[in-house]
Amino acid sequence: MIAEASDVAVWAHGVAAGAYALFALYLLRAWRGGRAGGALLAAVTVSMVWAACSALLAAWPGSLLLRLIGFIEVLRVLAWYAFLLVLLQPLWQAGRRWPLWVAGGVSAGMLAAVLAPALSVDQPTAVAKWPLAAFLAAAVFGLVLVEQVFRGLPRDSRWALKPLCLGLAASWMFELYFFADGFLFARLDPQVGSVRGLVHAMVMPLVALSAARNPSWTLRIAVSRTVVFHSTALAVAGAYLLVIAAAGYYVRYVGGDWGRALQTALLFAGLLMLGLLVGSGASRARLRVLVNKHLFPYRYDYRHEWLRFTQALSVADDGLELGQSVIKALSDLVESPGGVLWLRHADGRYRPHSRLNAQHCEAVEEESGSLCRFLAEREWVINLEEFRVRRSHYAGLALPAWLQQQEDAWLVLPLIADARLVGFVVLKTPRTPFEVDWEVLDLLKTAQRQAAGYLARMQVTEALIEARKFDAFNRMSAFVVHDLKNLVAQLSLMLKNAQRHRDNPQFQQDMLETVAHVESRMRALMGQLQDKTPIDATRAVDLGALLQRIADNKRNQRPPVELVVPQRDAVTVFAHGERLERVLGHLVQNALDATPDDGKVIVQVHDPKDGAVTLEVSDTGCGMTPEFIRERLSRPFQTTKEGGMGLGVYETAQYIRELGGTIAYDSGKGCGTRVTVRLPVSGREPPDGDEPSGAQICSRTEPQPLRA
C-alpha cells in the first residue's frame, strides 16, 4: 500500500509488475472460458496494476497517487478473495456460505477505511490505524480462505492445489507481518514495504504450477521441460556455489595463517567438482528424472492404464488364454506387437509357455543361468538396445545365445511374485520409435508384478486342480477296492460251500450265477477306473421295495431281518437306486455282523412327515461307545472289523448328505445300536419297472447269498 522512494522499491515493484504482466498475457492466451481461470486472470491483472502504481509511487511520491494505490490495493485483495471463493464453490453447494458473507464484511470494512480521510499526506509512511486494522483483518481472512480451500479438498486431490495454497498462505503471512508491525508502531516499515512487490512476484510460479495441474480451470498451461531443466540446474549450481563460498569464508577467517590458502584450494575444488557434475551425463539424467517426476504431469493417465491392464488380465480377449493376455497387456503399454512368455516349471527350468505374434521358440533357461539370476536379483527391465551399446550398465549379465540371435527382441521383463521369479517376457520391437524413460520403466515394473500375481495364482490353481484329480481318482480307487473286497468275499463263500455242495445241481446253478455276477461287476469297476464313469442322474426310488430286496438278500443270514414298512402308498425318494441299496445294505450288514444269532435286527420305515421319511436300523448287538461314535465312526479308514477297510460308514454318511438327508447313531457298549436315516421324499409314485441305476463311481456290492 505504501512504498518508500528508493531504488530498491522501484526495482522490486517494477520487476513484480513485469512478472505479473507476462503471467497475465500467458493466462489470457491460455484461458478457455473457465470461471476459475477467469478469476485468476482478473486477480493477476489487478496485481499487475498495483505493482506498476507502487513502482511509480516509489519513484515519484505524491498524495493523490498514494490514495489511488489504496483503492487498487483493496481491488487486489477483493480479486484474490473472488478467486479463492470460486475454488470454494463446492462448499457453498454444501450449505457453507459463511466465507462469502465474511469476505463481504471484510471488503466493506476495507473500503470504508480507505475512503476515510485518515491517511496523512505530509508523511506518506505515517498512517492512521483504521486502514491498517482493515488490511490486517484482510490478511487474516485471506489465510482463513486458503485454509478452507486446502481443508475442503479430499486428501487425494490436495496435490494439485498444494503449491497455490502454499504460495498464497506465504504472501498473506507476509502481509500479516507487514500490517501488524505498522499497526503496533503506527508507521509502516519502509524497508519491508520496498520488497512487497518482489515477495508477491515470487509466489507466481507456485500459482502457475497449480494452474497447470488443474485442467478444470480451463487453462491450457504448458511449461517447457527444457527451460525448467536448465533453470533448475542453474539454481542448483547457484546454491552449490553459495555453499562453497560460505565454506570458503568460514575457512578464511578460522584457518589462521593458512586461511587464505585453504580458501583458494576449497574454491578450486568446488569449481572443479561443479564442472564434473555439469559435464556428467548421469548427473544430468538424474536431474532430468527428478524434474520430470515432480514438476510436470505424468506421461500416462495411470488410472486409465491400470484399469485397462487389469481388464486385459481379468478377461481374455479374442479367445486368448491367460499367458497370451499377459503378453498383450504388457506389449500394449509400450506399443509392442507381441512377444513370448517363459514360466518356471517344477524342475526349476523356465520354458516357453505362450507366444503372441512371435515365432515359436524352444529355448529353455536354467534357474541358475545368468539371465534368470540377473532378473531375480536386480528385478530390472532389460533394454536389449541399451545393452548392446552400454553393457557396463548391466554388469554381471551375459545374455544367452538364443536371445542374442533374436533380432526383433527388444525388452526382457521379469515377472516377480512373492520375491520369486515366476517367469519373464521377451517383447518384440515396437511398431513405432518408442522412448523407454524412467516413467515407462516404473509403469512396466508395476504392471509386471500384477501380471506375475495372476500367473502365480494360475499355476497354483492348475496344481490344485491336478491334485484334486489325483485325490478324486484315489478316492474312487479306494471305493472300488472296497467293492472288490466284497466280491472276493462272495467268491470265498462260494469256494467254502463248494466242498460240501459241489454235486448239488441247484448249488452249481447258483455258483454259475454268482460267478457271472462277480465277473460283470468287476468289468464295471474296471470300466469306472479307466473311463471315470460319471454318476448318473437321480430318479424316484421306491424305498419299501428297495428295503425288501435288501431283506431278501439277507434271508440266509442270522438273525433274520425284520422289515416294518407302512401298508399304504409307496414311499419314494430321489436317489441313485443301486448306490442307495448298497449304502442301506451296508447299515443292515453291520447290524447283522454285530448281533448274535439269537438277537434281533429290525428295519423300520416311519410314515413321511414334513416332506421327509425316517428309516431306522436297530439291533441288539454289542453296541459302540460314545467316544468311538464321536471320534472314529464316520472317519475314513477307521474300522473294528478284521480285514475291513473302514470306508462303508464313511461312504454311507457322505451319500446320505449328498441326497440332502441326515444320519444319526444312538448306541452304547452292550446295549445295541439304532441308526436313524432321514431322507427327503420325492412326492410322486415311482415309474413302472423302476430298477436301480447302474454305473456309479463309488457304488459297493454286498455279498450275494448262496443257497446251501
Disulfide bonds with the S-S distance in Angstrom:
none
